[in-house]
Structures are given as C-alpha cells and as structure tokens.
C-alpha cells in the first residue's frame, strides 16, 4: 500500500489516435496440459517484460505482466434513444490493472466482438501476461499519461507470477484538494464514517438513478463528502446495512473521482469501478485503521 500525502502529476492529455494491436493474455489457472506448461516456461525467459511506467505510444511490441484489480463496463445514452426509453449502449469493457510495483493503469477493450469475447474471460484478481497492444494517450484518471488499448487478441495460460493481493494508494483529503482538479484523477480515500443519508432516487442529467451520500473523516481530521450513483450506490448501501448499528464504522472508498457538487469539493464514483469497503481488514491498511480508531494522526 502507498500513502499519498503531497504529490503532483502531469495533466492528462486526450487523444483519439489509437494503434492497431494484438494481445496475448496469460491467465493464472489450474487446468492445462503438461506440454503447454513446458512451452510457456520456455517462452517466458525470452520475453522482455516491462513495467507500466515504461510504456509509451511509440510501439506495439510491449510485454507486461499485470493483475486485474477491477473489471467494469462503460456505457452511455444516445441522446435521441434516451428520450424514447432505450437503455444505455455498451461502449467498452474496462479494467484497472497494476504491475509488481503497484503502478495502476486503465486497460480498455472496444468493439462488440472483442467485448463479447473477453467479458466472461477476464477475471478480477487474476494475473495476465499481455503482449502486442497499443498504448493510448490519456490515462482515464488511473495513470497520469497512458492507458492500454486492446484491439485484437490471443488467449494463452500462465501461472508463474505472484502479485500483492490488493493495490491501495490512500490519499489524505487535504492532499487531494491541493493536487487534483475536479473529475480528472482517481484516488483511494480512507476514513471514519461521520454521517450517512439513506439511499434515494434522484434525477441526474435527466435520468432517474439511485444516489447515496455520506461523509467521512480521514486520519488527519479532514472531512469529505462522498456521492455515489447507480450500481456503486446500490452495492455500498447493501453492504452498509448489516453494519449500520456499529458505533465506529470505517470506510475505504476504492477508486473515487475528485469532483465538485454545488460548488463544494467532494468524491464521486468512477463509472462502476468504485467500491466501498466498510470496516476493511486488509493487511495493507490495518495500521492506518488502528491509528484512525485511536485518534492518532498517521
């Protein structure tokens, strides 16, 4: 786990230029023939495996090993179809991945055929070796510069890589205020629950959706308002209900976007990727949680 106090990063750039690519995804599994295992073990030493921070848009010959931390979809309404009651259209299958140094990056799969192919193959918590992909400008809020673009694919097996169970990068509220411009970067925030409003229906940009609002206080004593929408709100509320009578409830908001609501600084969900862990017991954050409950500033 990393604790982010005061850091800065370049502003994201947006570009529509994406290069054609091939991908080789190597998933950790327990079923494969002995012949395939030998072939893969002979192949891996020949590959130059790079870290995510070493990627750039200039080539398509990259090889990386990453763990899939979150899988989610990106959808949007067609303006005319929304008024007629049609559902949102699926735009891409997105993944947040991290490497052995816990650098995080967005991996995006576009196109109906590829989305259909990968939607049941990519598993959260699995480790994959990826080859022959394109690198796009703009990190989607996850990485400061780049994201991975997948256009063509081959699926192979691998199971020789050991990664951390989770990748949390906790930011204190004051550091987020100083570092982030609204809506541009994704952060993990950890704090004691101060107040919470019952989940409700609200109209957002003309669409009726579920909204959940709560306030947390971080280990430095700063408070921030969190507003979740849609599936993220539903999941957070359902997991909160069994714990609502607890006197001190700790919340870890994983993948929150910095934003403003009614002119005030707040955190919102990043598509459907945001999750709230109530009273988390992950080894990576136990010391921070203990300090928070004891009132010790970390």
DAMO-V543244 format. One record per pair of residues at least 4 apart in sequence whose ideal C-beta (glycine too) atoms are under 6 Angstrom apart, sorted by the first residue. I is the first residue (numbers start at 1). J is the second residue. D is the distance in whole Angstrom. If there is no record, write none. Layout:
BEGIN
I:J:D / I:J:D
END
This chain:
BEGIN
1:168:5 / 1:284:4 / 2:169:5 / 3:170:5 / 4:169:6 / 4:171:5 / 5:175:5 / 6:175:5 / 8:179:6 / 9:144:4 / 10:144:5 / 12:138:5 / 12:139:6 / 13:137:5 / 13:138:5 / 14:138:5 / 15:137:4 / 18:134:6 / 18:136:5 / 18:149:5 / 19:60:6 / 19:134:4 / 20:151:5 / 21:60:5 / 21:132:6 / 21:133:4 / 21:134:4 / 21:151:5 / 22:132:4 / 22:152:5 / 23:130:6 / 23:133:5 / 23:150:5 / 23:153:5 / 24:131:4 / 24:154:5 / 24:156:6 / 25:128:5 / 25:130:6 / 25:155:5 / 26:128:6 / 26:129:4 / 26:156:5 / 26:158:3 / 27:126:5 / 27:128:6 / 28:126:5 / 28:127:5 / 28:159:4 / 29:157:6 / 32:36:5 / 32:37:6 / 32:157:5 / 40:158:6 / 47:63:5 / 49:63:5 / 49:65:6 / 50:54:4 / 50:62:6 / 50:64:6 / 51:99:5 / 51:101:6 / 52:99:5 / 52:103:4 / 52:105:5 / 53:103:5 / 55:62:6 / 55:135:5 / 55:146:6 / 57:135:5 / 60:132:6 / 60:134:6 / 63:131:5 / 64:130:5 / 65:129:5 / 65:161:5 / 66:97:4 / 66:99:5 / 66:128:6 / 67:98:6 / 67:127:5 / 67:163:4 / 68:95:5 / 68:97:5 / 68:124:6 / 68:126:6 / 69:96:5 / 69:98:6 / 69:167:6 / 70:96:4 / 70:273:5 / 71:95:5 / 71:122:6 / 71:124:5 / 72:94:6 / 72:271:6 / 72:272:4 / 72:273:5 / 73:90:6 / 73:93:6 / 74:91:5 / 74:92:5 / 74:94:5 / 74:271:6 / 75:88:4 / 75:90:6 / 76:88:6 / 76:91:6 / 77:82:4 / 77:88:5 / 81:86:4 / 92:108:5 / 92:110:5 / 93:109:4 / 93:115:5 / 93:118:6 / 93:119:6 / 94:108:5 / 95:107:4 / 96:104:6 / 96:142:6 / 97:105:6 / 97:107:5 / 98:102:5 / 98:104:5 / 98:167:4 / 99:103:5 / 102:167:5 / 104:142:5 / 105:142:6 / 105:143:4 / 106:140:4 / 106:142:4 / 106:147:4 / 107:148:4 / 108:147:6 / 108:149:6 / 109:114:5 / 109:115:6 / 109:118:5 / 109:150:5 / 115:119:6 / 118:122:5 / 127:161:5 / 127:163:5 / 129:158:5 / 133:148:5 / 133:150:6 / 134:149:4 / 135:146:5 / 136:147:5 / 136:149:5 / 139:143:3 / 139:144:6 / 139:145:6 / 139:146:6 / 139:147:5 / 140:147:5 / 141:185:5 / 141:186:4 / 142:186:6 / 166:282:6 / 166:284:6 / 168:188:5 / 168:284:5 / 169:188:5 / 170:188:5 / 170:190:5 / 171:175:5 / 171:176:5 / 171:187:4 / 171:189:6 / 172:218:5 / 172:220:5 / 173:218:5 / 173:222:4 / 173:224:5 / 174:222:5 / 175:179:6 / 176:180:5 / 176:187:6 / 176:258:6 / 177:265:6 / 180:185:5 / 180:258:4 / 182:258:6 / 182:259:5 / 182:260:5 / 183:257:6 / 183:259:5 / 186:255:5 / 186:257:6 / 186:270:5 / 187:256:6 / 188:254:5 / 189:253:5 / 189:256:6 / 190:252:5 / 191:216:3 / 191:217:5 / 191:218:4 / 192:217:5 / 192:250:6 / 192:292:6 / 193:216:6 / 193:249:4 / 193:251:5 / 194:215:4 / 194:217:5 / 195:215:5 / 196:214:4 / 197:213:5 / 199:210:6 / 199:212:5 / 199:233:6 / 199:237:4 / 200:211:6 / 201:208:6 / 202:211:4 / 203:208:5 / 204:209:5 / 209:229:5 / 209:230:5 / 210:233:5 / 210:234:6 / 211:229:6 / 211:233:6 / 212:228:5 / 212:233:4 / 212:236:6 / 212:237:5 / 213:227:5 / 214:226:5 / 215:223:6 / 215:225:5 / 216:251:5 / 217:223:5 / 218:222:5 / 219:291:6 / 219:292:5 / 219:297:6 / 219:298:4 / 220:297:6 / 224:267:6 / 225:266:4 / 226:253:6 / 226:267:5 / 227:266:6 / 227:268:5 / 228:232:5 / 228:233:4 / 228:236:6 / 228:269:5 / 229:233:6 / 229:269:6 / 231:272:5 / 232:269:4 / 232:274:5 / 236:276:4 / 239:278:6 / 240:244:6 / 240:278:6 / 243:249:6 / 243:278:5 / 248:293:6 / 250:279:5 / 250:289:6 / 251:276:6 / 251:278:6 / 252:277:4 / 252:280:5 / 253:276:5 / 254:275:5 / 255:270:5 / 255:273:5 / 255:274:5 / 256:267:4 / 256:274:6 / 257:268:5 / 257:270:5 / 259:266:6 / 259:268:5 / 260:265:6 / 261:266:5 / 269:274:4 / 270:274:5 / 285:289:6 / 288:298:5 / 291:296:4 / 291:298:5
END
